[in-house]
Amino acid sequence: MGKKNNILVGIDIGTTKTIAIVGEAKPTGIDIIGMGITPAKELRRGGLVNIDSTVEAIKKAVEDAEHMSGCRINSAYVGIAGSHIKGQNSLGIVAVKGREVSEDDLQRAIEASRAIAIPVDREILHTLPQNYVVDGQDGIR
């Protein structure tokens, strides 16, 4: 299969179906160039019941999307949802040397925000800064 530039792939594993969609990013937007849909029977209320059949549903949806788009899928954005996923806000506070905030200072603040107590059966998947506060001034992005 040929390789195309600016290809984006998304996979959604839902309770009724698994979808893989291939889009080509263009200046005017994203053109959908391929899709695969496989019925899903192994999820209940967002929880995985049978991993083997879920893996097969994902493989089939991806294969169908590859065939339709003519692209080989090597990576994808995958949505994760369900009652087992939880969002939590946290603060990260660091001292800044000098008068200017550096990229290193921002990274240290993000790392400090991850230093929170979480249950042993949970893990942090992603950290998304919402804003920064410098010298009491809020809303800095």
N, CA, C and O atoms as a GROMACS GRO file, in nm:
protein
  564
    1MET      N    1   0.084  -0.117   0.000
    1MET     CA    2   0.000   0.000   0.000
    1MET      C    3   0.089   0.123   0.000
    1MET      O    4   0.193   0.126   0.065
    2GLY      N    5   0.046   0.224  -0.072
    2GLY     CA    6   0.125   0.346  -0.082
    2GLY      C    7   0.124   0.428   0.045
    2GLY      O    8   0.035   0.415   0.129
    3LYS      N    9   0.227   0.513   0.057
    3LYS     CA   10   0.236   0.601   0.173
    3LYS      C   11   0.190   0.740   0.132
    3LYS      O   12   0.231   0.791   0.028
    4LYS      N   13   0.105   0.801   0.213
    4LYS     CA   14   0.056   0.935   0.186
    4LYS      C   15   0.100   1.026   0.299
    4LYS      O   16   0.121   0.981   0.412
    5ASN      N   17   0.114   1.154   0.268
    5ASN     CA   18   0.152   1.252   0.369
    5ASN      C   19   0.030   1.301   0.444
    5ASN      O   20  -0.082   1.294   0.394
    6ASN      N   21   0.052   1.350   0.565
    6ASN     CA   22  -0.054   1.413   0.645
    6ASN      C   23  -0.171   1.321   0.674
    6ASN      O   24  -0.286   1.365   0.672
    7ILE      N   25  -0.144   1.196   0.703
    7ILE     CA   26  -0.251   1.100   0.733
    7ILE      C   27  -0.275   1.097   0.884
    7ILE      O   28  -0.181   1.088   0.963
    8LEU      N   29  -0.401   1.103   0.922
    8LEU     CA   30  -0.443   1.093   1.062
    8LEU      C   31  -0.538   0.976   1.074
    8LEU      O   32  -0.624   0.956   0.989
    9VAL      N   33  -0.523   0.898   1.181
    9VAL     CA   34  -0.609   0.782   1.203
    9VAL      C   35  -0.667   0.791   1.344
    9VAL      O   36  -0.596   0.819   1.440
   10GLY      N   37  -0.797   0.767   1.353
   10GLY     CA   38  -0.863   0.763   1.482
   10GLY      C   39  -0.933   0.630   1.500
   10GLY      O   40  -0.989   0.575   1.404
   11ILE      N   41  -0.931   0.578   1.621
   11ILE     CA   42  -1.001   0.453   1.653
   11ILE      C   43  -1.090   0.478   1.772
   11ILE      O   44  -1.047   0.533   1.874
   12ASP      N   45  -1.216   0.438   1.760
   12ASP     CA   46  -1.311   0.448   1.871
   12ASP      C   47  -1.363   0.308   1.902
   12ASP      O   48  -1.421   0.242   1.816
   13ILE      N   49  -1.341   0.265   2.025
   13ILE     CA   50  -1.388   0.134   2.069
   13ILE      C   51  -1.511   0.158   2.154
   13ILE      O   52  -1.501   0.194   2.271
   14GLY      N   53  -1.628   0.138   2.094
   14GLY     CA   54  -1.753   0.166   2.163
   14GLY      C   55  -1.823   0.040   2.210
   14GLY      O   56  -1.777  -0.071   2.186
   15THR      N   57  -1.936   0.060   2.276
   15THR     CA   58  -2.010  -0.055   2.328
   15THR      C   59  -2.084  -0.130   2.218
   15THR      O   60  -2.114  -0.249   2.234
   16THR      N   61  -2.114  -0.064   2.104
   16THR     CA   62  -2.186  -0.132   1.996
   16THR      C   63  -2.100  -0.157   1.873
   16THR      O   64  -2.131  -0.246   1.793
   17LYS      N   65  -1.993  -0.080   1.856
   17LYS     CA   66  -1.908  -0.098   1.737
   17LYS      C   67  -1.770  -0.041   1.762
   17LYS      O   68  -1.750   0.044   1.848
   18THR      N   69  -1.674  -0.091   1.684
   18THR     CA   70  -1.538  -0.038   1.681
   18THR      C   71  -1.518   0.026   1.545
   18THR      O   72  -1.546  -0.036   1.442
   19ILE      N   73  -1.470   0.150   1.544
   19ILE     CA   74  -1.453   0.224   1.420
   19ILE      C   75  -1.307   0.268   1.407
   19ILE      O   76  -1.248   0.319   1.502
   20ALA      N   77  -1.250   0.248   1.288
   20ALA     CA   78  -1.120   0.305   1.252
   20ALA      C   79  -1.146   0.398   1.135
   20ALA      O   80  -1.209   0.359   1.036
   21ILE      N   81  -1.098   0.520   1.145
   21ILE     CA   82  -1.122   0.617   1.038
   21ILE      C   83  -0.990   0.680   0.997
   21ILE      O   84  -0.908   0.716   1.082
   22VAL      N   85  -0.969   0.694   0.866
   22VAL     CA   86  -0.845   0.749   0.811
   22VAL      C   87  -0.878   0.880   0.742
   22VAL      O   88  -0.968   0.886   0.658
   23GLY      N   89  -0.805   0.984   0.779
   23GLY     CA   90  -0.826   1.114   0.717
   23GLY      C   91  -0.695   1.170   0.665
   23GLY      O   92  -0.588   1.142   0.718
   24GLU      N   93  -0.707   1.251   0.560
   24GLU     CA   94  -0.590   1.319   0.505
   24GLU      C   95  -0.605   1.468   0.536
   24GLU      O   96  -0.700   1.532   0.492
   25ALA      N   97  -0.508   1.522   0.612
   25ALA     CA   98  -0.513   1.663   0.650
   25ALA      C   99  -0.475   1.749   0.530
   25ALA      O  100  -0.372   1.728   0.465
   26LYS      N  101  -0.560   1.848   0.503
   26LYS     CA  102  -0.538   1.943   0.394
   26LYS      C  103  -0.557   2.083   0.450
   26LYS      O  104  -0.613   2.097   0.559
   27PRO      N  105  -0.513   2.185   0.380
   27PRO     CA  106  -0.531   2.322   0.431
   27PRO      C  107  -0.678   2.358   0.455
   27PRO      O  108  -0.708   2.442   0.540
   28THR      N  109  -0.768   2.295   0.383
   28THR     CA  110  -0.911   2.326   0.398
   28THR      C  111  -0.980   2.240   0.502
   28THR      O  112  -1.098   2.261   0.531
   29GLY      N  113  -0.910   2.142   0.559
   29GLY     CA  114  -0.971   2.054   0.658
   29GLY      C  115  -0.919   1.912   0.642
   29GLY      O  116  -0.812   1.890   0.586
   30ILE      N  117  -0.996   1.817   0.690
   30ILE     CA  118  -0.957   1.676   0.681
   30ILE      C  119  -1.054   1.603   0.590
   30ILE      O  120  -1.175   1.605   0.612
   31ASP      N  121  -1.000   1.538   0.487
   31ASP     CA  122  -1.081   1.454   0.398
   31ASP      C  123  -1.077   1.311   0.449
   31ASP      O  124  -0.969   1.256   0.471
   32ILE      N  125  -1.193   1.250   0.469
   32ILE     CA  126  -1.201   1.111   0.510
   32ILE      C  127  -1.174   1.024   0.388
   32ILE      O  128  -1.244   1.035   0.288
   33ILE      N  129  -1.071   0.939   0.397
   33ILE     CA  130  -1.035   0.857   0.281
   33ILE      C  131  -1.051   0.707   0.308
   33ILE      O  132  -1.031   0.626   0.218
   34GLY      N  133  -1.085   0.672   0.430
   34GLY     CA  134  -1.105   0.530   0.460
   34GLY      C  135  -1.171   0.511   0.595
   34GLY      O  136  -1.156   0.593   0.686
   35MET      N  137  -1.245   0.400   0.606
   35MET     CA  138  -1.313   0.370   0.731
   35MET      C  139  -1.337   0.221   0.743
   35MET      O  140  -1.358   0.152   0.643
   36GLY      N  141  -1.333   0.173   0.865
   36GLY     CA  142  -1.368   0.035   0.894
   36GLY      C  143  -1.457   0.032   1.016
   36GLY      O  144  -1.426   0.096   1.117
   37ILE      N  145  -1.566  -0.041   1.008
   37ILE     CA  146  -1.660  -0.053   1.120
   37ILE      C  147  -1.683  -0.200   1.149
   37ILE      O  148  -1.715  -0.278   1.059
   38THR      N  149  -1.666  -0.238   1.275
   38THR     CA  150  -1.688  -0.376   1.317
   38THR      C  151  -1.783  -0.377   1.436
   38THR      O  152  -1.760  -0.304   1.533
   39PRO      N  153  -1.888  -0.458   1.430
   39PRO     CA  154  -1.978  -0.467   1.547
   39PRO      C  155  -1.900  -0.515   1.670
   39PRO      O  156  -1.814  -0.602   1.660
   40ALA      N  157  -1.932  -0.458   1.784
   40ALA     CA  158  -1.867  -0.497   1.910
   40ALA      C  159  -1.971  -0.554   2.004
   40ALA      O  160  -2.081  -0.500   2.017
   41LYS      N  161  -1.936  -0.664   2.067
   41LYS     CA  162  -2.029  -0.728   2.160
   41LYS      C  163  -1.964  -0.749   2.295
   41LYS      O  164  -2.027  -0.802   2.387
   42GLU      N  165  -1.840  -0.707   2.310
   42GLU     CA  166  -1.765  -0.743   2.429
   42GLU      C  167  -1.741  -0.628   2.526
   42GLU      O  168  -1.654  -0.636   2.612
   43LEU      N  169  -1.818  -0.520   2.511
   43LEU     CA  170  -1.810  -0.410   2.606
   43LEU      C  171  -1.946  -0.392   2.669
   43LEU      O  172  -2.049  -0.398   2.602
   44ARG      N  173  -1.946  -0.369   2.798
   44ARG     CA  174  -2.071  -0.341   2.869
   44ARG      C  175  -2.048  -0.222   2.960
   44ARG      O  176  -1.961  -0.225   3.046
   45ARG      N  177  -2.127  -0.117   2.939
   45ARG     CA  178  -2.115   0.007   3.017
   45ARG      C  179  -1.970   0.055   3.022
   45ARG      O  180  -1.921   0.097   3.127
   46GLY      N  181  -1.902   0.047   2.908
   46GLY     CA  182  -1.766   0.097   2.900
   46GLY      C  183  -1.659   0.002   2.951
   46GLY      O  184  -1.541   0.034   2.944
   47GLY      N  185  -1.699  -0.114   3.005
   47GLY     CA  186  -1.601  -0.209   3.058
   47GLY      C  187  -1.574  -0.321   2.960
   47GLY      O  188  -1.666  -0.369   2.893
   48LEU      N  189  -1.450  -0.363   2.952
   48LEU     CA  190  -1.408  -0.469   2.862
   48LEU      C  191  -1.444  -0.605   2.920
   48LEU      O  192  -1.409  -0.636   3.034
   49VAL      N  193  -1.516  -0.687   2.841
   49VAL     CA  194  -1.558  -0.819   2.886
   49VAL      C  195  -1.466  -0.927   2.830
   49VAL      O  196  -1.424  -1.016   2.904
   50ASN      N  197  -1.434  -0.920   2.701
   50ASN     CA  198  -1.350  -1.022   2.637
   50ASN      C  199  -1.244  -0.953   2.553
   50ASN      O  200  -1.274  -0.901   2.445
   51ILE      N  201  -1.121  -0.952   2.600
   51ILE     CA  202  -1.015  -0.879   2.531
   51ILE      C  203  -0.983  -0.938   2.394
   51ILE      O  204  -0.954  -0.864   2.301
   52ASP      N  205  -0.988  -1.071   2.380
   52ASP     CA  206  -0.954  -1.133   2.252
   52ASP      C  207  -1.048  -1.089   2.141
   52ASP      O  208  -1.003  -1.056   2.031
   53SER      N  209  -1.178  -1.088   2.166
   53SER     CA  210  -1.271  -1.047   2.061
   53SER      C  211  -1.263  -0.897   2.036
   53SER      O  212  -1.290  -0.851   1.925
   54THR      N  213  -1.227  -0.820   2.138
   54THR     CA  214  -1.209  -0.676   2.118
   54THR      C  215  -1.087  -0.651   2.029
   54THR      O  216  -1.093  -0.566   1.940
   55VAL      N  217  -0.979  -0.723   2.052
   55VAL     CA  218  -0.859  -0.712   1.968
   55VAL      C  219  -0.893  -0.748   1.824
   55VAL      O  220  -0.850  -0.679   1.732
   56GLU      N  221  -0.969  -0.854   1.804
   56GLU     CA  222  -1.008  -0.894   1.668
   56GLU      C  223  -1.094  -0.787   1.601
   56GLU      O  224  -1.079  -0.761   1.482
   57ALA      N  225  -1.185  -0.725   1.678
   57ALA     CA  226  -1.269  -0.619   1.623
   57ALA      C  227  -1.184  -0.500   1.580
   57ALA      O  228  -1.208  -0.440   1.475
   58ILE      N  229  -1.084  -0.465   1.660
   58ILE     CA  230  -0.993  -0.355   1.624
   58ILE      C  231  -0.915  -0.390   1.498
   58ILE      O  232  -0.905  -0.308   1.407
   59LYS      N  233  -0.858  -0.512   1.493
   59LYS     CA  234  -0.782  -0.554   1.375
   59LYS      C  235  -0.866  -0.546   1.249
   59LYS      O  236  -0.820  -0.496   1.146
   60LYS      N  237  -0.989  -0.596   1.256
   60LYS     CA  238  -1.078  -0.597   1.138
   60LYS      C  239  -1.110  -0.455   1.094
   60LYS      O  240  -1.105  -0.424   0.975
   61ALA      N  241  -1.143  -0.367   1.189
   61ALA     CA  242  -1.175  -0.228   1.154
   61ALA      C  243  -1.055  -0.159   1.091
   61ALA      O  244  -1.070  -0.086   0.993
   62VAL      N  245  -0.935  -0.182   1.146
   62VAL     CA  246  -0.813  -0.122   1.091
   62VAL      C  247  -0.784  -0.178   0.952
   62VAL      O  248  -0.750  -0.101   0.862
   63GLU      N  249  -0.795  -0.308   0.933
   63GLU     CA  250  -0.772  -0.368   0.801
   63GLU      C  251  -0.868  -0.310   0.697
   63GLU      O  252  -0.826  -0.278   0.586
   64ASP      N  253  -0.995  -0.297   0.732
   64ASP     CA  254  -1.093  -0.240   0.638
   64ASP      C  255  -1.059  -0.095   0.605
   64ASP      O  256  -1.071  -0.054   0.490
   65ALA      N  257  -1.016  -0.018   0.706
   65ALA     CA  258  -0.980   0.122   0.683
   65ALA      C  259  -0.854   0.132   0.596
   65ALA      O  260  -0.845   0.220   0.510
   66GLU      N  261  -0.758   0.042   0.617
   66GLU     CA  262  -0.638   0.038   0.533
   66GLU      C  263  -0.675   0.008   0.389
   66GLU      O  264  -0.627   0.074   0.297
   67HIS      N  265  -0.760  -0.092   0.370
   67HIS     CA  266  -0.800  -0.133   0.235
   67HIS      C  267  -0.870  -0.018   0.163
   67HIS      O  268  -0.840   0.011   0.047
   68MET      N  269  -0.964   0.047   0.230
   68MET     CA  270  -1.040   0.155   0.167
   68MET      C  271  -0.951   0.275   0.135
   68MET      O  272  -0.967   0.338   0.030
   69SER      N  273  -0.858   0.308   0.225
   69SER     CA  274  -0.776   0.428   0.208
   69SER      C  275  -0.651   0.405   0.123
   69SER      O  276  -0.595   0.499   0.068
   70GLY      N  277  -0.609   0.280   0.112
   70GLY     CA  278  -0.485   0.251   0.041
   70GLY      C  279  -0.362   0.287   0.123
   70GLY      O  280  -0.252   0.298   0.068
   71CYS      N  281  -0.379   0.305   0.253
   71CYS     CA  282  -0.269   0.342   0.343
   71CYS      C  283  -0.240   0.229   0.440
   71CYS      O  284  -0.330   0.154   0.479
   72ARG      N  285  -0.115   0.218   0.479
   72ARG     CA  286  -0.077   0.126   0.585
   72ARG      C  287  -0.082   0.204   0.716
   72ARG      O  288  -0.014   0.306   0.730
   73ILE      N  289  -0.161   0.158   0.811
   73ILE     CA  290  -0.178   0.229   0.938
   73ILE      C  291  -0.070   0.181   1.036
   73ILE      O  292  -0.063   0.063   1.069
   74ASN      N  293   0.012   0.275   1.080
   74ASN     CA  294   0.119   0.246   1.175
   74ASN      C  295   0.094   0.305   1.312
   74ASN      O  296   0.152   0.260   1.411
   75SER      N  297   0.008   0.406   1.320
   75SER     CA  298  -0.024   0.468   1.448
   75SER      C  299  -0.162   0.530   1.440
   75SER      O  300  -0.214   0.555   1.331
   76ALA      N  301  -0.221   0.554   1.556
   76ALA     CA  302  -0.357   0.608   1.559
   76ALA      C  303  -0.382   0.681   1.690
   76ALA      O  304  -0.316   0.656   1.791
   77TYR      N  305  -0.477   0.772   1.686
   77TYR     CA  306  -0.530   0.833   1.807
   77TYR      C  307  -0.645   0.745   1.853
   77TYR      O  308  -0.736   0.714   1.775
   78VAL      N  309  -0.642   0.705   1.980
   78VAL     CA  310  -0.746   0.615   2.032
   78VAL      C  311  -0.814   0.683   2.149
   78VAL      O  312  -0.749   0.728   2.243
   79GLY      N  313  -0.947   0.690   2.142
   79GLY     CA  314  -1.023   0.747   2.252
   79GLY      C  315  -1.041   0.646   2.363
   79GLY      O  316  -1.070   0.529   2.338
   80ILE      N  317  -1.023   0.692   2.486
   80ILE     CA  318  -1.044   0.607   2.603
   80ILE      C  319  -1.155   0.668   2.686
   80ILE      O  320  -1.146   0.784   2.726
   81ALA      N  321  -1.259   0.592   2.711
   81ALA     CA  322  -1.371   0.642   2.790
   81ALA      C  323  -1.424   0.529   2.877
   81ALA      O  324  -1.389   0.412   2.857
   82GLY      N  325  -1.506   0.563   2.972
   82GLY     CA  326  -1.568   0.463   3.058
   82GLY      C  327  -1.567   0.507   3.203
   82GLY      O  328  -1.504   0.606   3.239
   83SER      N  329  -1.637   0.432   3.284
   83SER     CA  330  -1.646   0.466   3.426
   83SER      C  331  -1.514   0.447   3.498
   83SER      O  332  -1.496   0.497   3.610
   84HIS      N  333  -1.420   0.376   3.437
   84HIS     CA  334  -1.289   0.353   3.499
   84HIS      C  335  -1.191   0.467   3.472
   84HIS      O  336  -1.080   0.466   3.526
   85ILE      N  337  -1.231   0.566   3.390
   85ILE     CA  338  -1.146   0.681   3.359
   85ILE      C  339  -1.192   0.799   3.445
   85ILE      O  340  -1.311   0.827   3.454
   86LYS      N  341  -1.096   0.868   3.507
   86LYS     CA  342  -1.129   0.980   3.595
   86LYS      C  343  -1.036   1.096   3.565
   86LYS      O  344  -0.915   1.078   3.548
   87GLY      N  345  -1.091   1.215   3.560
   87GLY     CA  346  -1.011   1.336   3.546
   87GLY      C  347  -0.991   1.400   3.682
   87GLY      O  348  -1.080   1.394   3.767
   88GLN      N  349  -0.875   1.459   3.703
   88GLN     CA  350  -0.848   1.523   3.832
   88GLN      C  351  -0.762   1.646   3.809
   88GLN      O  352  -0.658   1.638   3.743
   89ASN      N  353  -0.804   1.759   3.865
   89ASN     CA  354  -0.724   1.881   3.858
   89ASN      C  355  -0.619   1.880   3.968
   89ASN      O  356  -0.643   1.827   4.077
   90SER      N  357  -0.503   1.938   3.939
   90SER     CA  358  -0.393   1.941   4.034
   90SER      C  359  -0.310   2.066   4.008
   90SER      O  360  -0.305   2.116   3.896
   91LEU      N  361  -0.243   2.116   4.112
   91LEU     CA  362  -0.154   2.232   4.098
   91LEU      C  363  -0.009   2.186   4.099
   91LEU      O  364   0.027   2.091   4.169
   92GLY      N  365   0.073   2.254   4.021
   92GLY     CA  366   0.217   2.232   4.025
   92GLY      C  367   0.284   2.366   4.053
   92GLY      O  368   0.272   2.458   3.972
   93ILE      N  369   0.354   2.378   4.164
   93ILE     CA  370   0.415   2.504   4.204
   93ILE      C  371   0.567   2.488   4.206
   93ILE      O  372   0.620   2.394   4.266
   94VAL      N  373   0.636   2.581   4.140
   94VAL     CA  374   0.783   2.580   4.138
   94VAL      C  375   0.835   2.722   4.155
   94VAL      O  376   0.769   2.819   4.119
   95ALA      N  377   0.955   2.732   4.210
   95ALA     CA  378   1.024   2.861   4.219
   95ALA      C  379   1.099   2.884   4.088
   95ALA      O  380   1.156   2.791   4.031
   96VAL      N  381   1.098   3.008   4.041
   96VAL     CA  382   1.164   3.042   3.915
   96VAL      C  383   1.285   3.130   3.945
   96VAL      O  384   1.274   3.230   4.015
   97LYS      N  385   1.399   3.091   3.891
   97LYS     CA  386   1.521   3.170   3.907
   97LYS      C  387   1.523   3.278   3.800
   97LYS      O  388   1.492   3.252   3.684
   98GLY      N  389   1.559   3.397   3.838
   98GLY     CA  390   1.567   3.505   3.740
   98GLY      C  391   1.432   3.568   3.717
   98GLY      O  392   1.338   3.547   3.794
   99ARG      N  393   1.422   3.646   3.612
   99ARG     CA  394   1.301   3.723   3.584
   99ARG      C  395   1.215   3.660   3.475
   99ARG      O  396   1.099   3.697   3.459
  100GLU      N  397   1.271   3.567   3.401
  100GLU     CA  398   1.199   3.509   3.288
  100GLU      C  399   1.166   3.362   3.313
  100GLU      O  400   1.250   3.287   3.363
  101VAL      N  401   1.043   3.322   3.278
  101VAL     CA  402   1.000   3.183   3.292
  101VAL      C  403   1.047   3.106   3.169
  101VAL      O  404   1.016   3.144   3.056
  102SER      N  405   1.121   3.000   3.192
  102SER     CA  406   1.175   2.921   3.080
  102SER      C  407   1.088   2.798   3.054
  102SER      O  408   1.000   2.764   3.133
  103GLU      N  409   1.115   2.732   2.944
  103GLU     CA  410   1.047   2.606   2.911
  103GLU      C  411   1.075   2.502   3.018
  103GLU      O  412   0.989   2.421   3.051
  104ASP      N  413   1.197   2.503   3.072
  104ASP     CA  414   1.233   2.411   3.180
  104ASP      C  415   1.147   2.436   3.304
  104ASP      O  416   1.106   2.342   3.372
  105ASP      N  417   1.120   2.564   3.334
  105ASP     CA  418   1.034   2.597   3.448
  105ASP      C  419   0.893   2.541   3.426
  105ASP      O  420   0.832   2.488   3.519
  106LEU      N  421   0.842   2.553   3.305
  106LEU     CA  422   0.709   2.499   3.273
  106LEU      C  423   0.706   2.348   3.291
  106LEU      O  424   0.611   2.294   3.348
  107GLN      N  425   0.809   2.280   3.243
  107GLN     CA  426   0.815   2.134   3.256
  107GLN      C  427   0.823   2.092   3.403
  107GLN      O  428   0.764   1.992   3.442
  108ARG      N  429   0.898   2.167   3.484
  108ARG     CA  430   0.907   2.137   3.626
  108ARG      C  431   0.771   2.155   3.695
  108ARG      O  432   0.735   2.077   3.783
  109ALA      N  433   0.696   2.258   3.654
  109ALA     CA  434   0.562   2.280   3.710
  109ALA      C  435   0.468   2.166   3.673
  109ALA      O  436   0.389   2.120   3.756
  110ILE      N  437   0.477   2.120   3.550
  110ILE     CA  438   0.394   2.007   3.506
  110ILE      C  439   0.428   1.882   3.586
  110ILE      O  440   0.340   1.810   3.632
  111GLU      N  441   0.558   1.856   3.602
  111GLU     CA  442   0.600   1.739   3.681
  111GLU      C  443   0.554   1.751   3.826
  111GLU      O  444   0.512   1.652   3.886
  112ALA      N  445   0.560   1.872   3.882
  112ALA     CA  446   0.515   1.892   4.020
  112ALA      C  447   0.365   1.865   4.032
  112ALA      O  448   0.319   1.817   4.136
  113SER      N  449   0.289   1.895   3.927
  113SER     CA  450   0.144   1.871   3.931
  113SER      C  451   0.111   1.723   3.931
  113SER      O  452   0.002   1.683   3.973
  114ARG      N  453   0.204   1.640   3.885
  114ARG     CA  454   0.182   1.494   3.881
  114ARG      C  455   0.212   1.427   4.015
  114ARG      O  456   0.183   1.309   4.033
  115ALA      N  457   0.268   1.502   4.109
  115ALA     CA  458   0.304   1.446   4.240
  115ALA      C  459   0.182   1.450   4.333
  115ALA      O  460   0.179   1.525   4.430
  116ILE      N  461   0.084   1.369   4.301
  116ILE     CA  462  -0.039   1.361   4.380
  116ILE      C  463  -0.059   1.217   4.425
  116ILE      O  464  -0.008   1.124   4.364
  117ALA      N  465  -0.134   1.202   4.532
  117ALA     CA  466  -0.164   1.067   4.582
  117ALA      C  467  -0.274   1.006   4.496
  117ALA      O  468  -0.382   1.065   4.479
  118ILE      N  469  -0.247   0.889   4.441
  118ILE     CA  470  -0.348   0.817   4.363
  118ILE      C  471  -0.355   0.673   4.415
  118ILE      O  472  -0.256   0.620   4.464
  119PRO      N  473  -0.473   0.611   4.404
  119PRO     CA  474  -0.485   0.472   4.449
  119PRO      C  475  -0.391   0.380   4.372
  119PRO      O  476  -0.352   0.410   4.259
  120VAL      N  477  -0.354   0.268   4.432
  120VAL     CA  478  -0.259   0.175   4.369
  120VAL      C  479  -0.313   0.113   4.241
  120VAL      O  480  -0.235   0.070   4.156
  121ASP      N  481  -0.446   0.108   4.225
  121ASP     CA  482  -0.503   0.049   4.104
  121ASP      C  483  -0.527   0.153   3.995
  121ASP      O  484  -0.598   0.126   3.898
  122ARG      N  485  -0.470   0.271   4.009
  122ARG     CA  486  -0.484   0.379   3.910
  122ARG      C  487  -0.346   0.425   3.865
  122ARG      O  488  -0.246   0.402   3.933
  123GLU      N  489  -0.342   0.491   3.748
  123GLU     CA  490  -0.218   0.553   3.703
  123GLU      C  491  -0.251   0.678   3.624
  123GLU      O  492  -0.361   0.692   3.570
  124ILE      N  493  -0.157   0.770   3.618
  124ILE     CA  494  -0.175   0.893   3.541
  124ILE      C  495  -0.146   0.862   3.395
  124ILE      O  496  -0.036   0.817   3.361
  125LEU      N  497  -0.245   0.887   3.310
  125LEU     CA  498  -0.227   0.863   3.166
  125LEU      C  499  -0.176   0.986   3.094
  125LEU      O  500  -0.096   0.976   3.001
  126HIS      N  501  -0.223   1.104   3.138
  126HIS     CA  502  -0.196   1.224   3.061
  126HIS      C  503  -0.202   1.345   3.152
  126HIS      O  504  -0.284   1.350   3.244
  127THR      N  505  -0.117   1.443   3.128
  127THR     CA  506  -0.120   1.569   3.200
  127THR      C  507  -0.145   1.679   3.098
  127THR      O  508  -0.072   1.692   3.000
  128LEU      N  509  -0.247   1.759   3.122
  128LEU     CA  510  -0.285   1.866   3.029
  128LEU      C  511  -0.289   1.998   3.104
  128LEU      O  512  -0.385   2.024   3.177
  129PRO      N  513  -0.188   2.084   3.086
  129PRO     CA  514  -0.190   2.214   3.153
  129PRO      C  515  -0.310   2.298   3.107
  129PRO      O  516  -0.337   2.309   2.988
  130GLN      N  517  -0.381   2.355   3.203
  130GLN     CA  518  -0.497   2.439   3.171
  130GLN      C  519  -0.459   2.586   3.168
  130GLN      O  520  -0.505   2.660   3.080
  131ASN      N  521  -0.377   2.629   3.263
  131ASN     CA  522  -0.323   2.765   3.261
  131ASN      C  523  -0.208   2.774   3.359
  131ASN      O  524  -0.180   2.680   3.434
  132TYR      N  525  -0.141   2.889   3.359
  132TYR     CA  526  -0.029   2.912   3.448
  132TYR      C  527  -0.057   3.040   3.527
  132TYR      O  528  -0.131   3.127   3.482
  133VAL      N  529   0.002   3.049   3.646
  133VAL     CA  530  -0.007   3.169   3.730
  133VAL      C  531   0.136   3.214   3.757
  133VAL      O  532   0.218   3.136   3.806
  134VAL      N  533   0.165   3.340   3.726
  134VAL     CA  534   0.297   3.396   3.750
  134VAL      C  535   0.280   3.523   3.834
  134VAL      O  536   0.211   3.616   3.793
  135ASP      N  537   0.344   3.526   3.949
  135ASP     CA  538   0.336   3.641   4.041
  135ASP      C  539   0.192   3.682   4.067
  135ASP      O  540   0.160   3.801   4.070
  136GLY      N  541   0.104   3.583   4.086
  136GLY     CA  542  -0.036   3.610   4.118
  136GLY      C  543  -0.123   3.642   3.999
  136GLY      O  544  -0.245   3.655   4.014
  137GLN      N  545  -0.066   3.655   3.880
  137GLN     CA  546  -0.145   3.684   3.760
  137GLN      C  547  -0.192   3.553   3.700
  137GLN      O  548  -0.112   3.470   3.659
  138ASP      N  549  -0.324   3.535   3.696
  138ASP     CA  550  -0.388   3.411   3.652
  138ASP      C  551  -0.418   3.416   3.502
  138ASP      O  552  -0.414   3.522   3.440
  139GLY      N  553  -0.447   3.300   3.445
  139GLY     CA  554  -0.495   3.292   3.307
  139GLY      C  555  -0.387   3.295   3.201
  139GLY      O  556  -0.418   3.319   3.084
  140ILE      N  557  -0.263   3.273   3.237
  140ILE     CA  558  -0.154   3.272   3.140
  140ILE      C  559  -0.151   3.136   3.071
  140ILE      O  560  -0.157   3.033   3.138
  141ARG      N  561  -0.141   3.136   2.940
  141ARG     CA  562  -0.141   3.010   2.864
  141ARG      C  563  -0.010   2.988   2.793
  141ARG      O  564   0.007   2.887   2.726
   0.00000   0.00000   0.00000
